[in-house]
Every structure is written in C-alpha cells, then in structure tokens.
Amino acid sequence: MKRLKLGTRGSKLALWQAQAVAERLKECHPDLQVETVIVKTVGDKILDVALSRIGDKGLFTKELEKALLDGTIDLAVHSLKDLPSQLGEGLKLAAVMPRENPGDVLISRSGLALSDLPAGSVIGTSSLRRTAQLKAIRPDLKVIDIRGNVETRIKKMEEEKLDGIILAYAGVKRLGLEHWITQVLPYDIMLPATGQGTIAIETRDHDEQMDGLLEAVNDRKTFSEIQAERAFLSRLEGGCQVPMACLAECSGDTIQLQGLVSSLDGTQIIRDAINGTSQDPVQIGLNLAERILAAGAESILTSIQTMGEQ
C-alpha cells in the first residue's frame, strides 16, 4: 500500500492528532502517502446540549466508523476517550500513539488553585466525571456545563466570567496553550477518563496489510495500559452518563490500575486500585471492576440508570 486515506474530525485538536499519526506513519514507511479526510460527526454538530443528555455511543466516532466500513477511509484517528468500550462489528482498535500526561488541569481566571478558589466560584466542564469529583472535594463550588473545543471553552470562560474550567492536559498542551494552565490536578483529586491523553487508530478488522503498517507505530506500553482501562470501562458499561474514571500505569511487567465510580453529586465514591501482570491487562481491568462493583458501585450505577429511565 503506497497511499492511504486517514479519517479525522475537523477540529484543530483532531487535525493535530491526525497529523501526528500521519508523520509517524511516514517516518516508519517513507514511501507512504497519507491523505487526510475530514469527517463531521454528530458530536461536532450538536454543541448546545450536555453530552450526558444526548448519549455517548459513537457521538464523536460513528460517522468515521461508517467511512471505514464503506472504504471511504483506510483508518480513523480518534481521541481514545471518545471511543465506546465496544466497537462496531468489523472494526478494531489497531494501534495507539505514546500517551501524553493523562491528567486534567484547572484554568482559572484569577490564577488561584482549586483549593484556594472562594466558595461559590463557578467552574465549567462538560464531564459528569469531573463534576462529581469536583463536588466531592469542593461541594461549595458551582459547576456548570460548558462544551466546545479547547479554545472555545477558554473564550467562554472569559466572556461569561466563569471562575475556571477543567480540561484535559493533553489537549491544552498539544494546542500550545500550556500558558493558560493554573494547576495540574493530582490523581487523588481528579482521576482521568478511560484512555485520556491517548491518540487511537481504528481500522477494519482482518486488514492484514494495515496491521503490518501500524505494527511499527503502535506504542506497546500505552496499548497495555488502555487495554486494562477499557476492560474496566466495558465491564461497568460506563460512558458520559456515569461518573467513572480509571488510570493504568505500566512499569516493566507490572500494571497498576486505579478506578472509581461516583454518584452524580459526588457524595458517594467507590474507589480502589490493584496491581497485576502486564501480560494480561484485560483481566486486571475486569478484576478491578468486579471489586468496585462489590464494594457498592453496582447500587450507584443502578440508581443512575433508574434516574435516566424516568
């Protein structure tokens, strides 16, 4: 294969990610020509409704996956946290790039850290995961929904006089906006979303030629980490409608996996961590999910599901 079509969303961050994958592919395969194809997704079109209200199954990926299956593109590049835990039939997560710092950051207009913000300060985020963890540590803050790309959210913070916003470190860094960061939030305060900071490459299943091209691109350490995280997510069947977080960190032959499930208001958080062998990352994710379910997460998930059906 001398030429391939790479599908991506059209935001500045998505294009940065697509370019990073294209450059890495050409480093590994100098004769390869890569064409970028922009595909608009449902999530790009609906910007005035909270993610938790419109569902998350393929919100930022469905149209890209359709283009993969009909042959319009040869591979799709995503932010891994946008990919549902169960991919569509005929598709697979083929490779990942080396992971950026997966944490979240606070950008505050006053330059104050999270612990120093006055009571009643207004913080913007589009994530139930972030909202629940914020309420757990600072129940005196007011959290409002804010959507859009990184630069749009920063602009909204200034225009609407919000006291701060919470964003993923990776997106802020990749867009060269690190000077806006007030505080990198520690994991004991803000555990990240599954796959956060990771660029994912999705392909058609059983595409041996593509597998061969991507073998040199895939970062095996990151791939093991995200296998554990996605197994945890899959077992708990979580998404944008559930405050859920996890983080795997691989060191040598060992993976440490932290995970949590929270009530929507942050008053109940079930959190645990386990270690296991990097040879079986999926089992590590499943084991942690079972422990967290047994510790009380199952009742939280049932309660949230019941609320959604009312």
Long-range contacts (C-beta under 8 A, 24 or more apart in sequence): 1-32, 1-74, 1-209, 1-210, 1-213, 2-31, 2-32, 2-33, 3-32, 3-33, 3-34, 3-35, 4-32, 4-33, 4-34, 4-35, 4-74, 4-75, 4-210, 4-213, 5-34, 5-35, 5-36, 5-37, 5-72, 5-73, 5-74, 5-75, 6-34, 6-35, 6-36, 6-37, 6-73, 6-74, 6-75, 6-76, 6-77, 7-37, 7-38, 7-39, 7-64, 7-67, 7-68, 7-72, 7-73, 7-75, 7-76, 7-77, 8-36, 8-37, 8-38, 8-39, 8-64, 8-76, 8-77, 9-38, 9-39, 9-40, 9-41, 9-44, 9-60, 9-64, 10-38, 10-39, 10-40, 10-44, 11-44, 11-149, 12-149, 12-150, 12-151, 12-175, 13-79, 13-149, 13-150, 13-171, 13-174, 13-175, 14-77, 14-79, 16-174, 16-175, 17-77, 17-78, 17-79, 17-174, 17-199, 18-77, 20-97, 20-199, 21-77, 21-97, 21-199, 21-201, 21-217, 24-97, 24-217, 25-213, 25-217, 28-213, 28-216, 28-217, 29-213, 29-216, 32-213, 37-67, 37-72, 37-73, 39-63, 39-64, 39-67, 39-73, 39-76, 43-82, 47-147, 47-148, 48-147, 49-147, 50-126, 50-145, 50-147, 51-126, 51-127, 51-147, 51-240, 52-128, 52-240, 52-241, 55-239, 55-240, 55-241, 56-84, 56-239, 56-240, 56-241, 57-84, 57-239, 58-84, 58-88, 59-240, 61-202, 64-202, 65-91, 65-202, 68-202, 68-203, 68-204, 69-204, 74-203, 74-210, 75-201, 75-202, 75-203, 75-210, 75-214, 76-201, 76-202, 76-203, 77-199, 77-200, 77-201, 77-202, 78-199, 78-200, 78-201, 78-202, 79-171, 79-195, 79-198, 79-199, 79-200, 80-194, 80-195, 80-196, 80-198, 80-199, 80-200, 80-226, 81-168, 81-193, 81-194, 81-195, 81-196, 81-198, 83-195, 83-200, 83-202, 84-239, 85-194, 85-230, 85-233, 85-234, 85-237, 85-238, 85-239, 86-234, 87-202, 90-204, 90-205, 91-202, 91-203, 91-204, 91-205, 92-202, 92-203, 92-204, 92-205, 93-200, 93-201, 93-202, 93-226, 93-230, 94-201, 94-202, 94-203, 94-210, 94-211, 94-214, 94-218, 95-200, 95-201, 95-214, 95-215, 95-217, 95-218, 95-219, 95-223, 96-198, 96-199, 96-200, 96-201, 96-218, 96-219, 96-222, 96-223, 96-226, 97-198, 97-199, 97-201, 97-217, 97-219, 97-222, 98-219, 98-221, 98-222, 99-197, 99-198, 99-219, 99-222, 99-225, 99-226, 100-169, 100-170, 100-173, 100-174, 100-197, 100-198, 101-169, 101-170, 101-173, 101-184, 101-197, 102-168, 102-169, 102-170, 102-192, 102-196, 102-197, 102-198, 102-247, 103-168, 103-169, 103-184, 103-185, 103-186, 103-187, 103-190, 103-192, 103-196, 103-197, 104-130, 104-166, 104-167, 104-168, 104-169, 104-184, 104-185, 104-190, 104-192, 104-196, 105-166, 105-167, 105-168, 105-169, 105-172, 105-181, 105-182, 105-183, 105-184, 105-185, 106-164, 106-165, 106-166, 106-181, 106-182, 106-183, 106-185, 107-154, 107-157, 107-164, 107-165, 107-166, 107-167, 107-172, 107-180, 107-181, 107-182, 108-163, 108-164, 108-182, 108-183, 109-157, 109-158, 109-161, 109-162, 109-163, 109-164, 110-163, 110-164, 111-182, 112-182, 113-182, 113-183, 114-138, 114-164, 114-183, 114-185, 114-189, 117-141, 117-163, 117-164, 118-163, 121-163, 121-164, 122-162, 122-163, 122-164, 123-162, 123-163, 123-164, 123-165, 123-166, 124-153, 124-156, 124-157, 124-160, 124-162, 124-164, 124-165, 124-166, 125-165, 125-166, 127-166, 127-193, 127-240, 128-240, 128-241, 128-242, 128-243, 128-264, 129-191, 129-193, 129-243, 129-244, 129-245, 129-262, 130-166, 130-190, 131-243, 131-264, 131-266, 132-243, 132-262, 132-263, 132-264, 132-265, 132-266, 132-269, 133-189, 133-190, 133-191, 133-243, 133-245, 133-262, 133-266, 133-269, 134-166, 134-190, 134-266, 135-265, 135-266, 135-267, 136-262, 136-266, 136-267, 136-269, 137-189, 137-266, 139-266, 150-175, 150-177, 151-175, 151-177, 154-180, 166-190, 168-192, 168-193, 168-196, 168-197, 169-197, 170-196, 170-197, 187-247, 187-258, 191-245, 191-246, 191-247, 191-258, 191-259, 191-260, 191-271, 192-245, 192-246, 192-247, 193-245, 194-226, 194-229, 194-230, 194-232, 194-233, 194-238, 194-244, 194-245, 194-246, 195-226, 195-229, 195-230, 198-222, 198-226, 200-226, 221-250, 224-248, 224-250, 224-255, 224-278, 224-281, 225-249, 225-250, 225-255, 225-281, 227-281, 227-282, 227-285, 228-255, 228-257, 228-276, 228-281, 228-282, 228-284, 228-285, 229-257, 229-285, 230-285, 231-281, 231-282, 231-283, 231-284, 231-285, 231-286, 231-289, 232-257, 232-259, 232-285, 232-286, 232-288, 232-289, 233-285, 234-285, 235-285, 235-286, 235-289, 235-290, 235-293, 236-261, 236-289, 236-292, 236-293, 236-297, 236-301, 237-301, 238-301, 241-304, 241-308, 242-301, 242-304, 246-285, 246-288, 248-281, 248-284, 248-285, 250-278, 252-278, 253-277, 253-278, 253-279, 254-278, 255-281, 255-284, 257-284, 257-285, 257-288, 259-288, 259-289, 259-292, 260-292, 261-292, 261-297, 261-300, 261-301, 262-300, 263-300, 263-303, 263-304, 264-304, 264-307, 268-296, 268-300, 270-295, 270-296, 270-297, 270-300
